[in-house]
Amino acid sequence: GGILKKAKEITVLCDAQVSLVVFSSTGKMSEYSSPSTTLVKILDRYQKASGKKLWDAKHEFLSNEVERIKKENDSMQIKLRHLKGEDLTSLHPKELIPIEEALENGLANVRASQMEFLRALKKNERNLEDENKRLSYILHQQQISMGGNVREVDHHGYHQKGRDYPSPIPFAFRLQPIQPNLHQNK
């Protein structure tokens, strides 16, 4: 605790950048860095001033790889915003062409999927209609074989037994203009 207090005092009294890391015998870590800096900045300054390598090549490679992935992620975030239609005013017309093509391709793929789905629905509908016709025919045949006392519905919607009666024909009436009007006085 005392050494951390001294590090803080040096920071204030000497206007120095101080960073301190202490590990106790039990493994507990205590650290302090001046408000104007970080431990990483202090270590980088130490490495430059002393010429000693604190990081090996593997850590350097991983650090560079992390930076590369961060930049790639930022670039992809910007592209995603552009595809969503956000922040397009910052783009040149030549940069809009690939975005337009990507959107048109996506739209074409969606329409193709919809058409495929509709074709499958139509095919399923036809199959169900065929199955319904087949089952109706089987039911009709079974009813005939059970005694011929079948009630059918003709195309007019009237029920009849068997086929003994003709379907009703709608009648139309029309007045003839030649017939005298009996209500008129002569």
ZISUL-V27473 format. One record per backbone hydrogen bond with DSSP energy under -0.5 kcal/mol. CO is the residue of the C=O (numbers start at 0). NH is the residue of the N-H. Records with the same first field share a line. If there is no record, write none. Layout:
BEGIN
CO=NH, NH
END
This chain:
BEGIN
0=4
1=5
2=6
3=7
4=8
5=9
6=10
7=11
8=12
9=13, 15
10=14
15=17
17=33
19=31
21=29
23=26
27=23
29=21
31=19
33=36
37=41
38=42
39=43
40=44
41=45
42=46
43=47
44=48
45=49
46=50
51=53
55=59
56=60
57=61
58=62
59=63
60=64
61=65
62=66
63=67
64=68
65=69
66=70
67=71
68=72
69=73
70=74
71=75
72=76
73=77
74=78
75=79
76=80
77=81
78=82
79=83
80=85
81=84
87=90
91=94, 95
92=96
93=97
94=98
95=99
96=100
97=101
98=102
99=103
100=104
101=105
102=106
103=107
104=108
105=109
106=110
107=111
108=112
109=113
110=114
111=115
112=116
113=117
114=118
115=119
116=120
117=121
118=122
119=123
120=124
121=125
122=126
123=127
124=128
125=129
126=130
127=131
128=132
129=133
130=134
131=135
132=136
133=137
134=138
135=139
136=140
137=141
138=142
139=143
140=144
141=145
142=147
143=146, 147
147=149
149=151, 161
151=153, 159
153=156
157=153
159=151
160=163
167=169
174=176
175=178
179=181
180=183
END
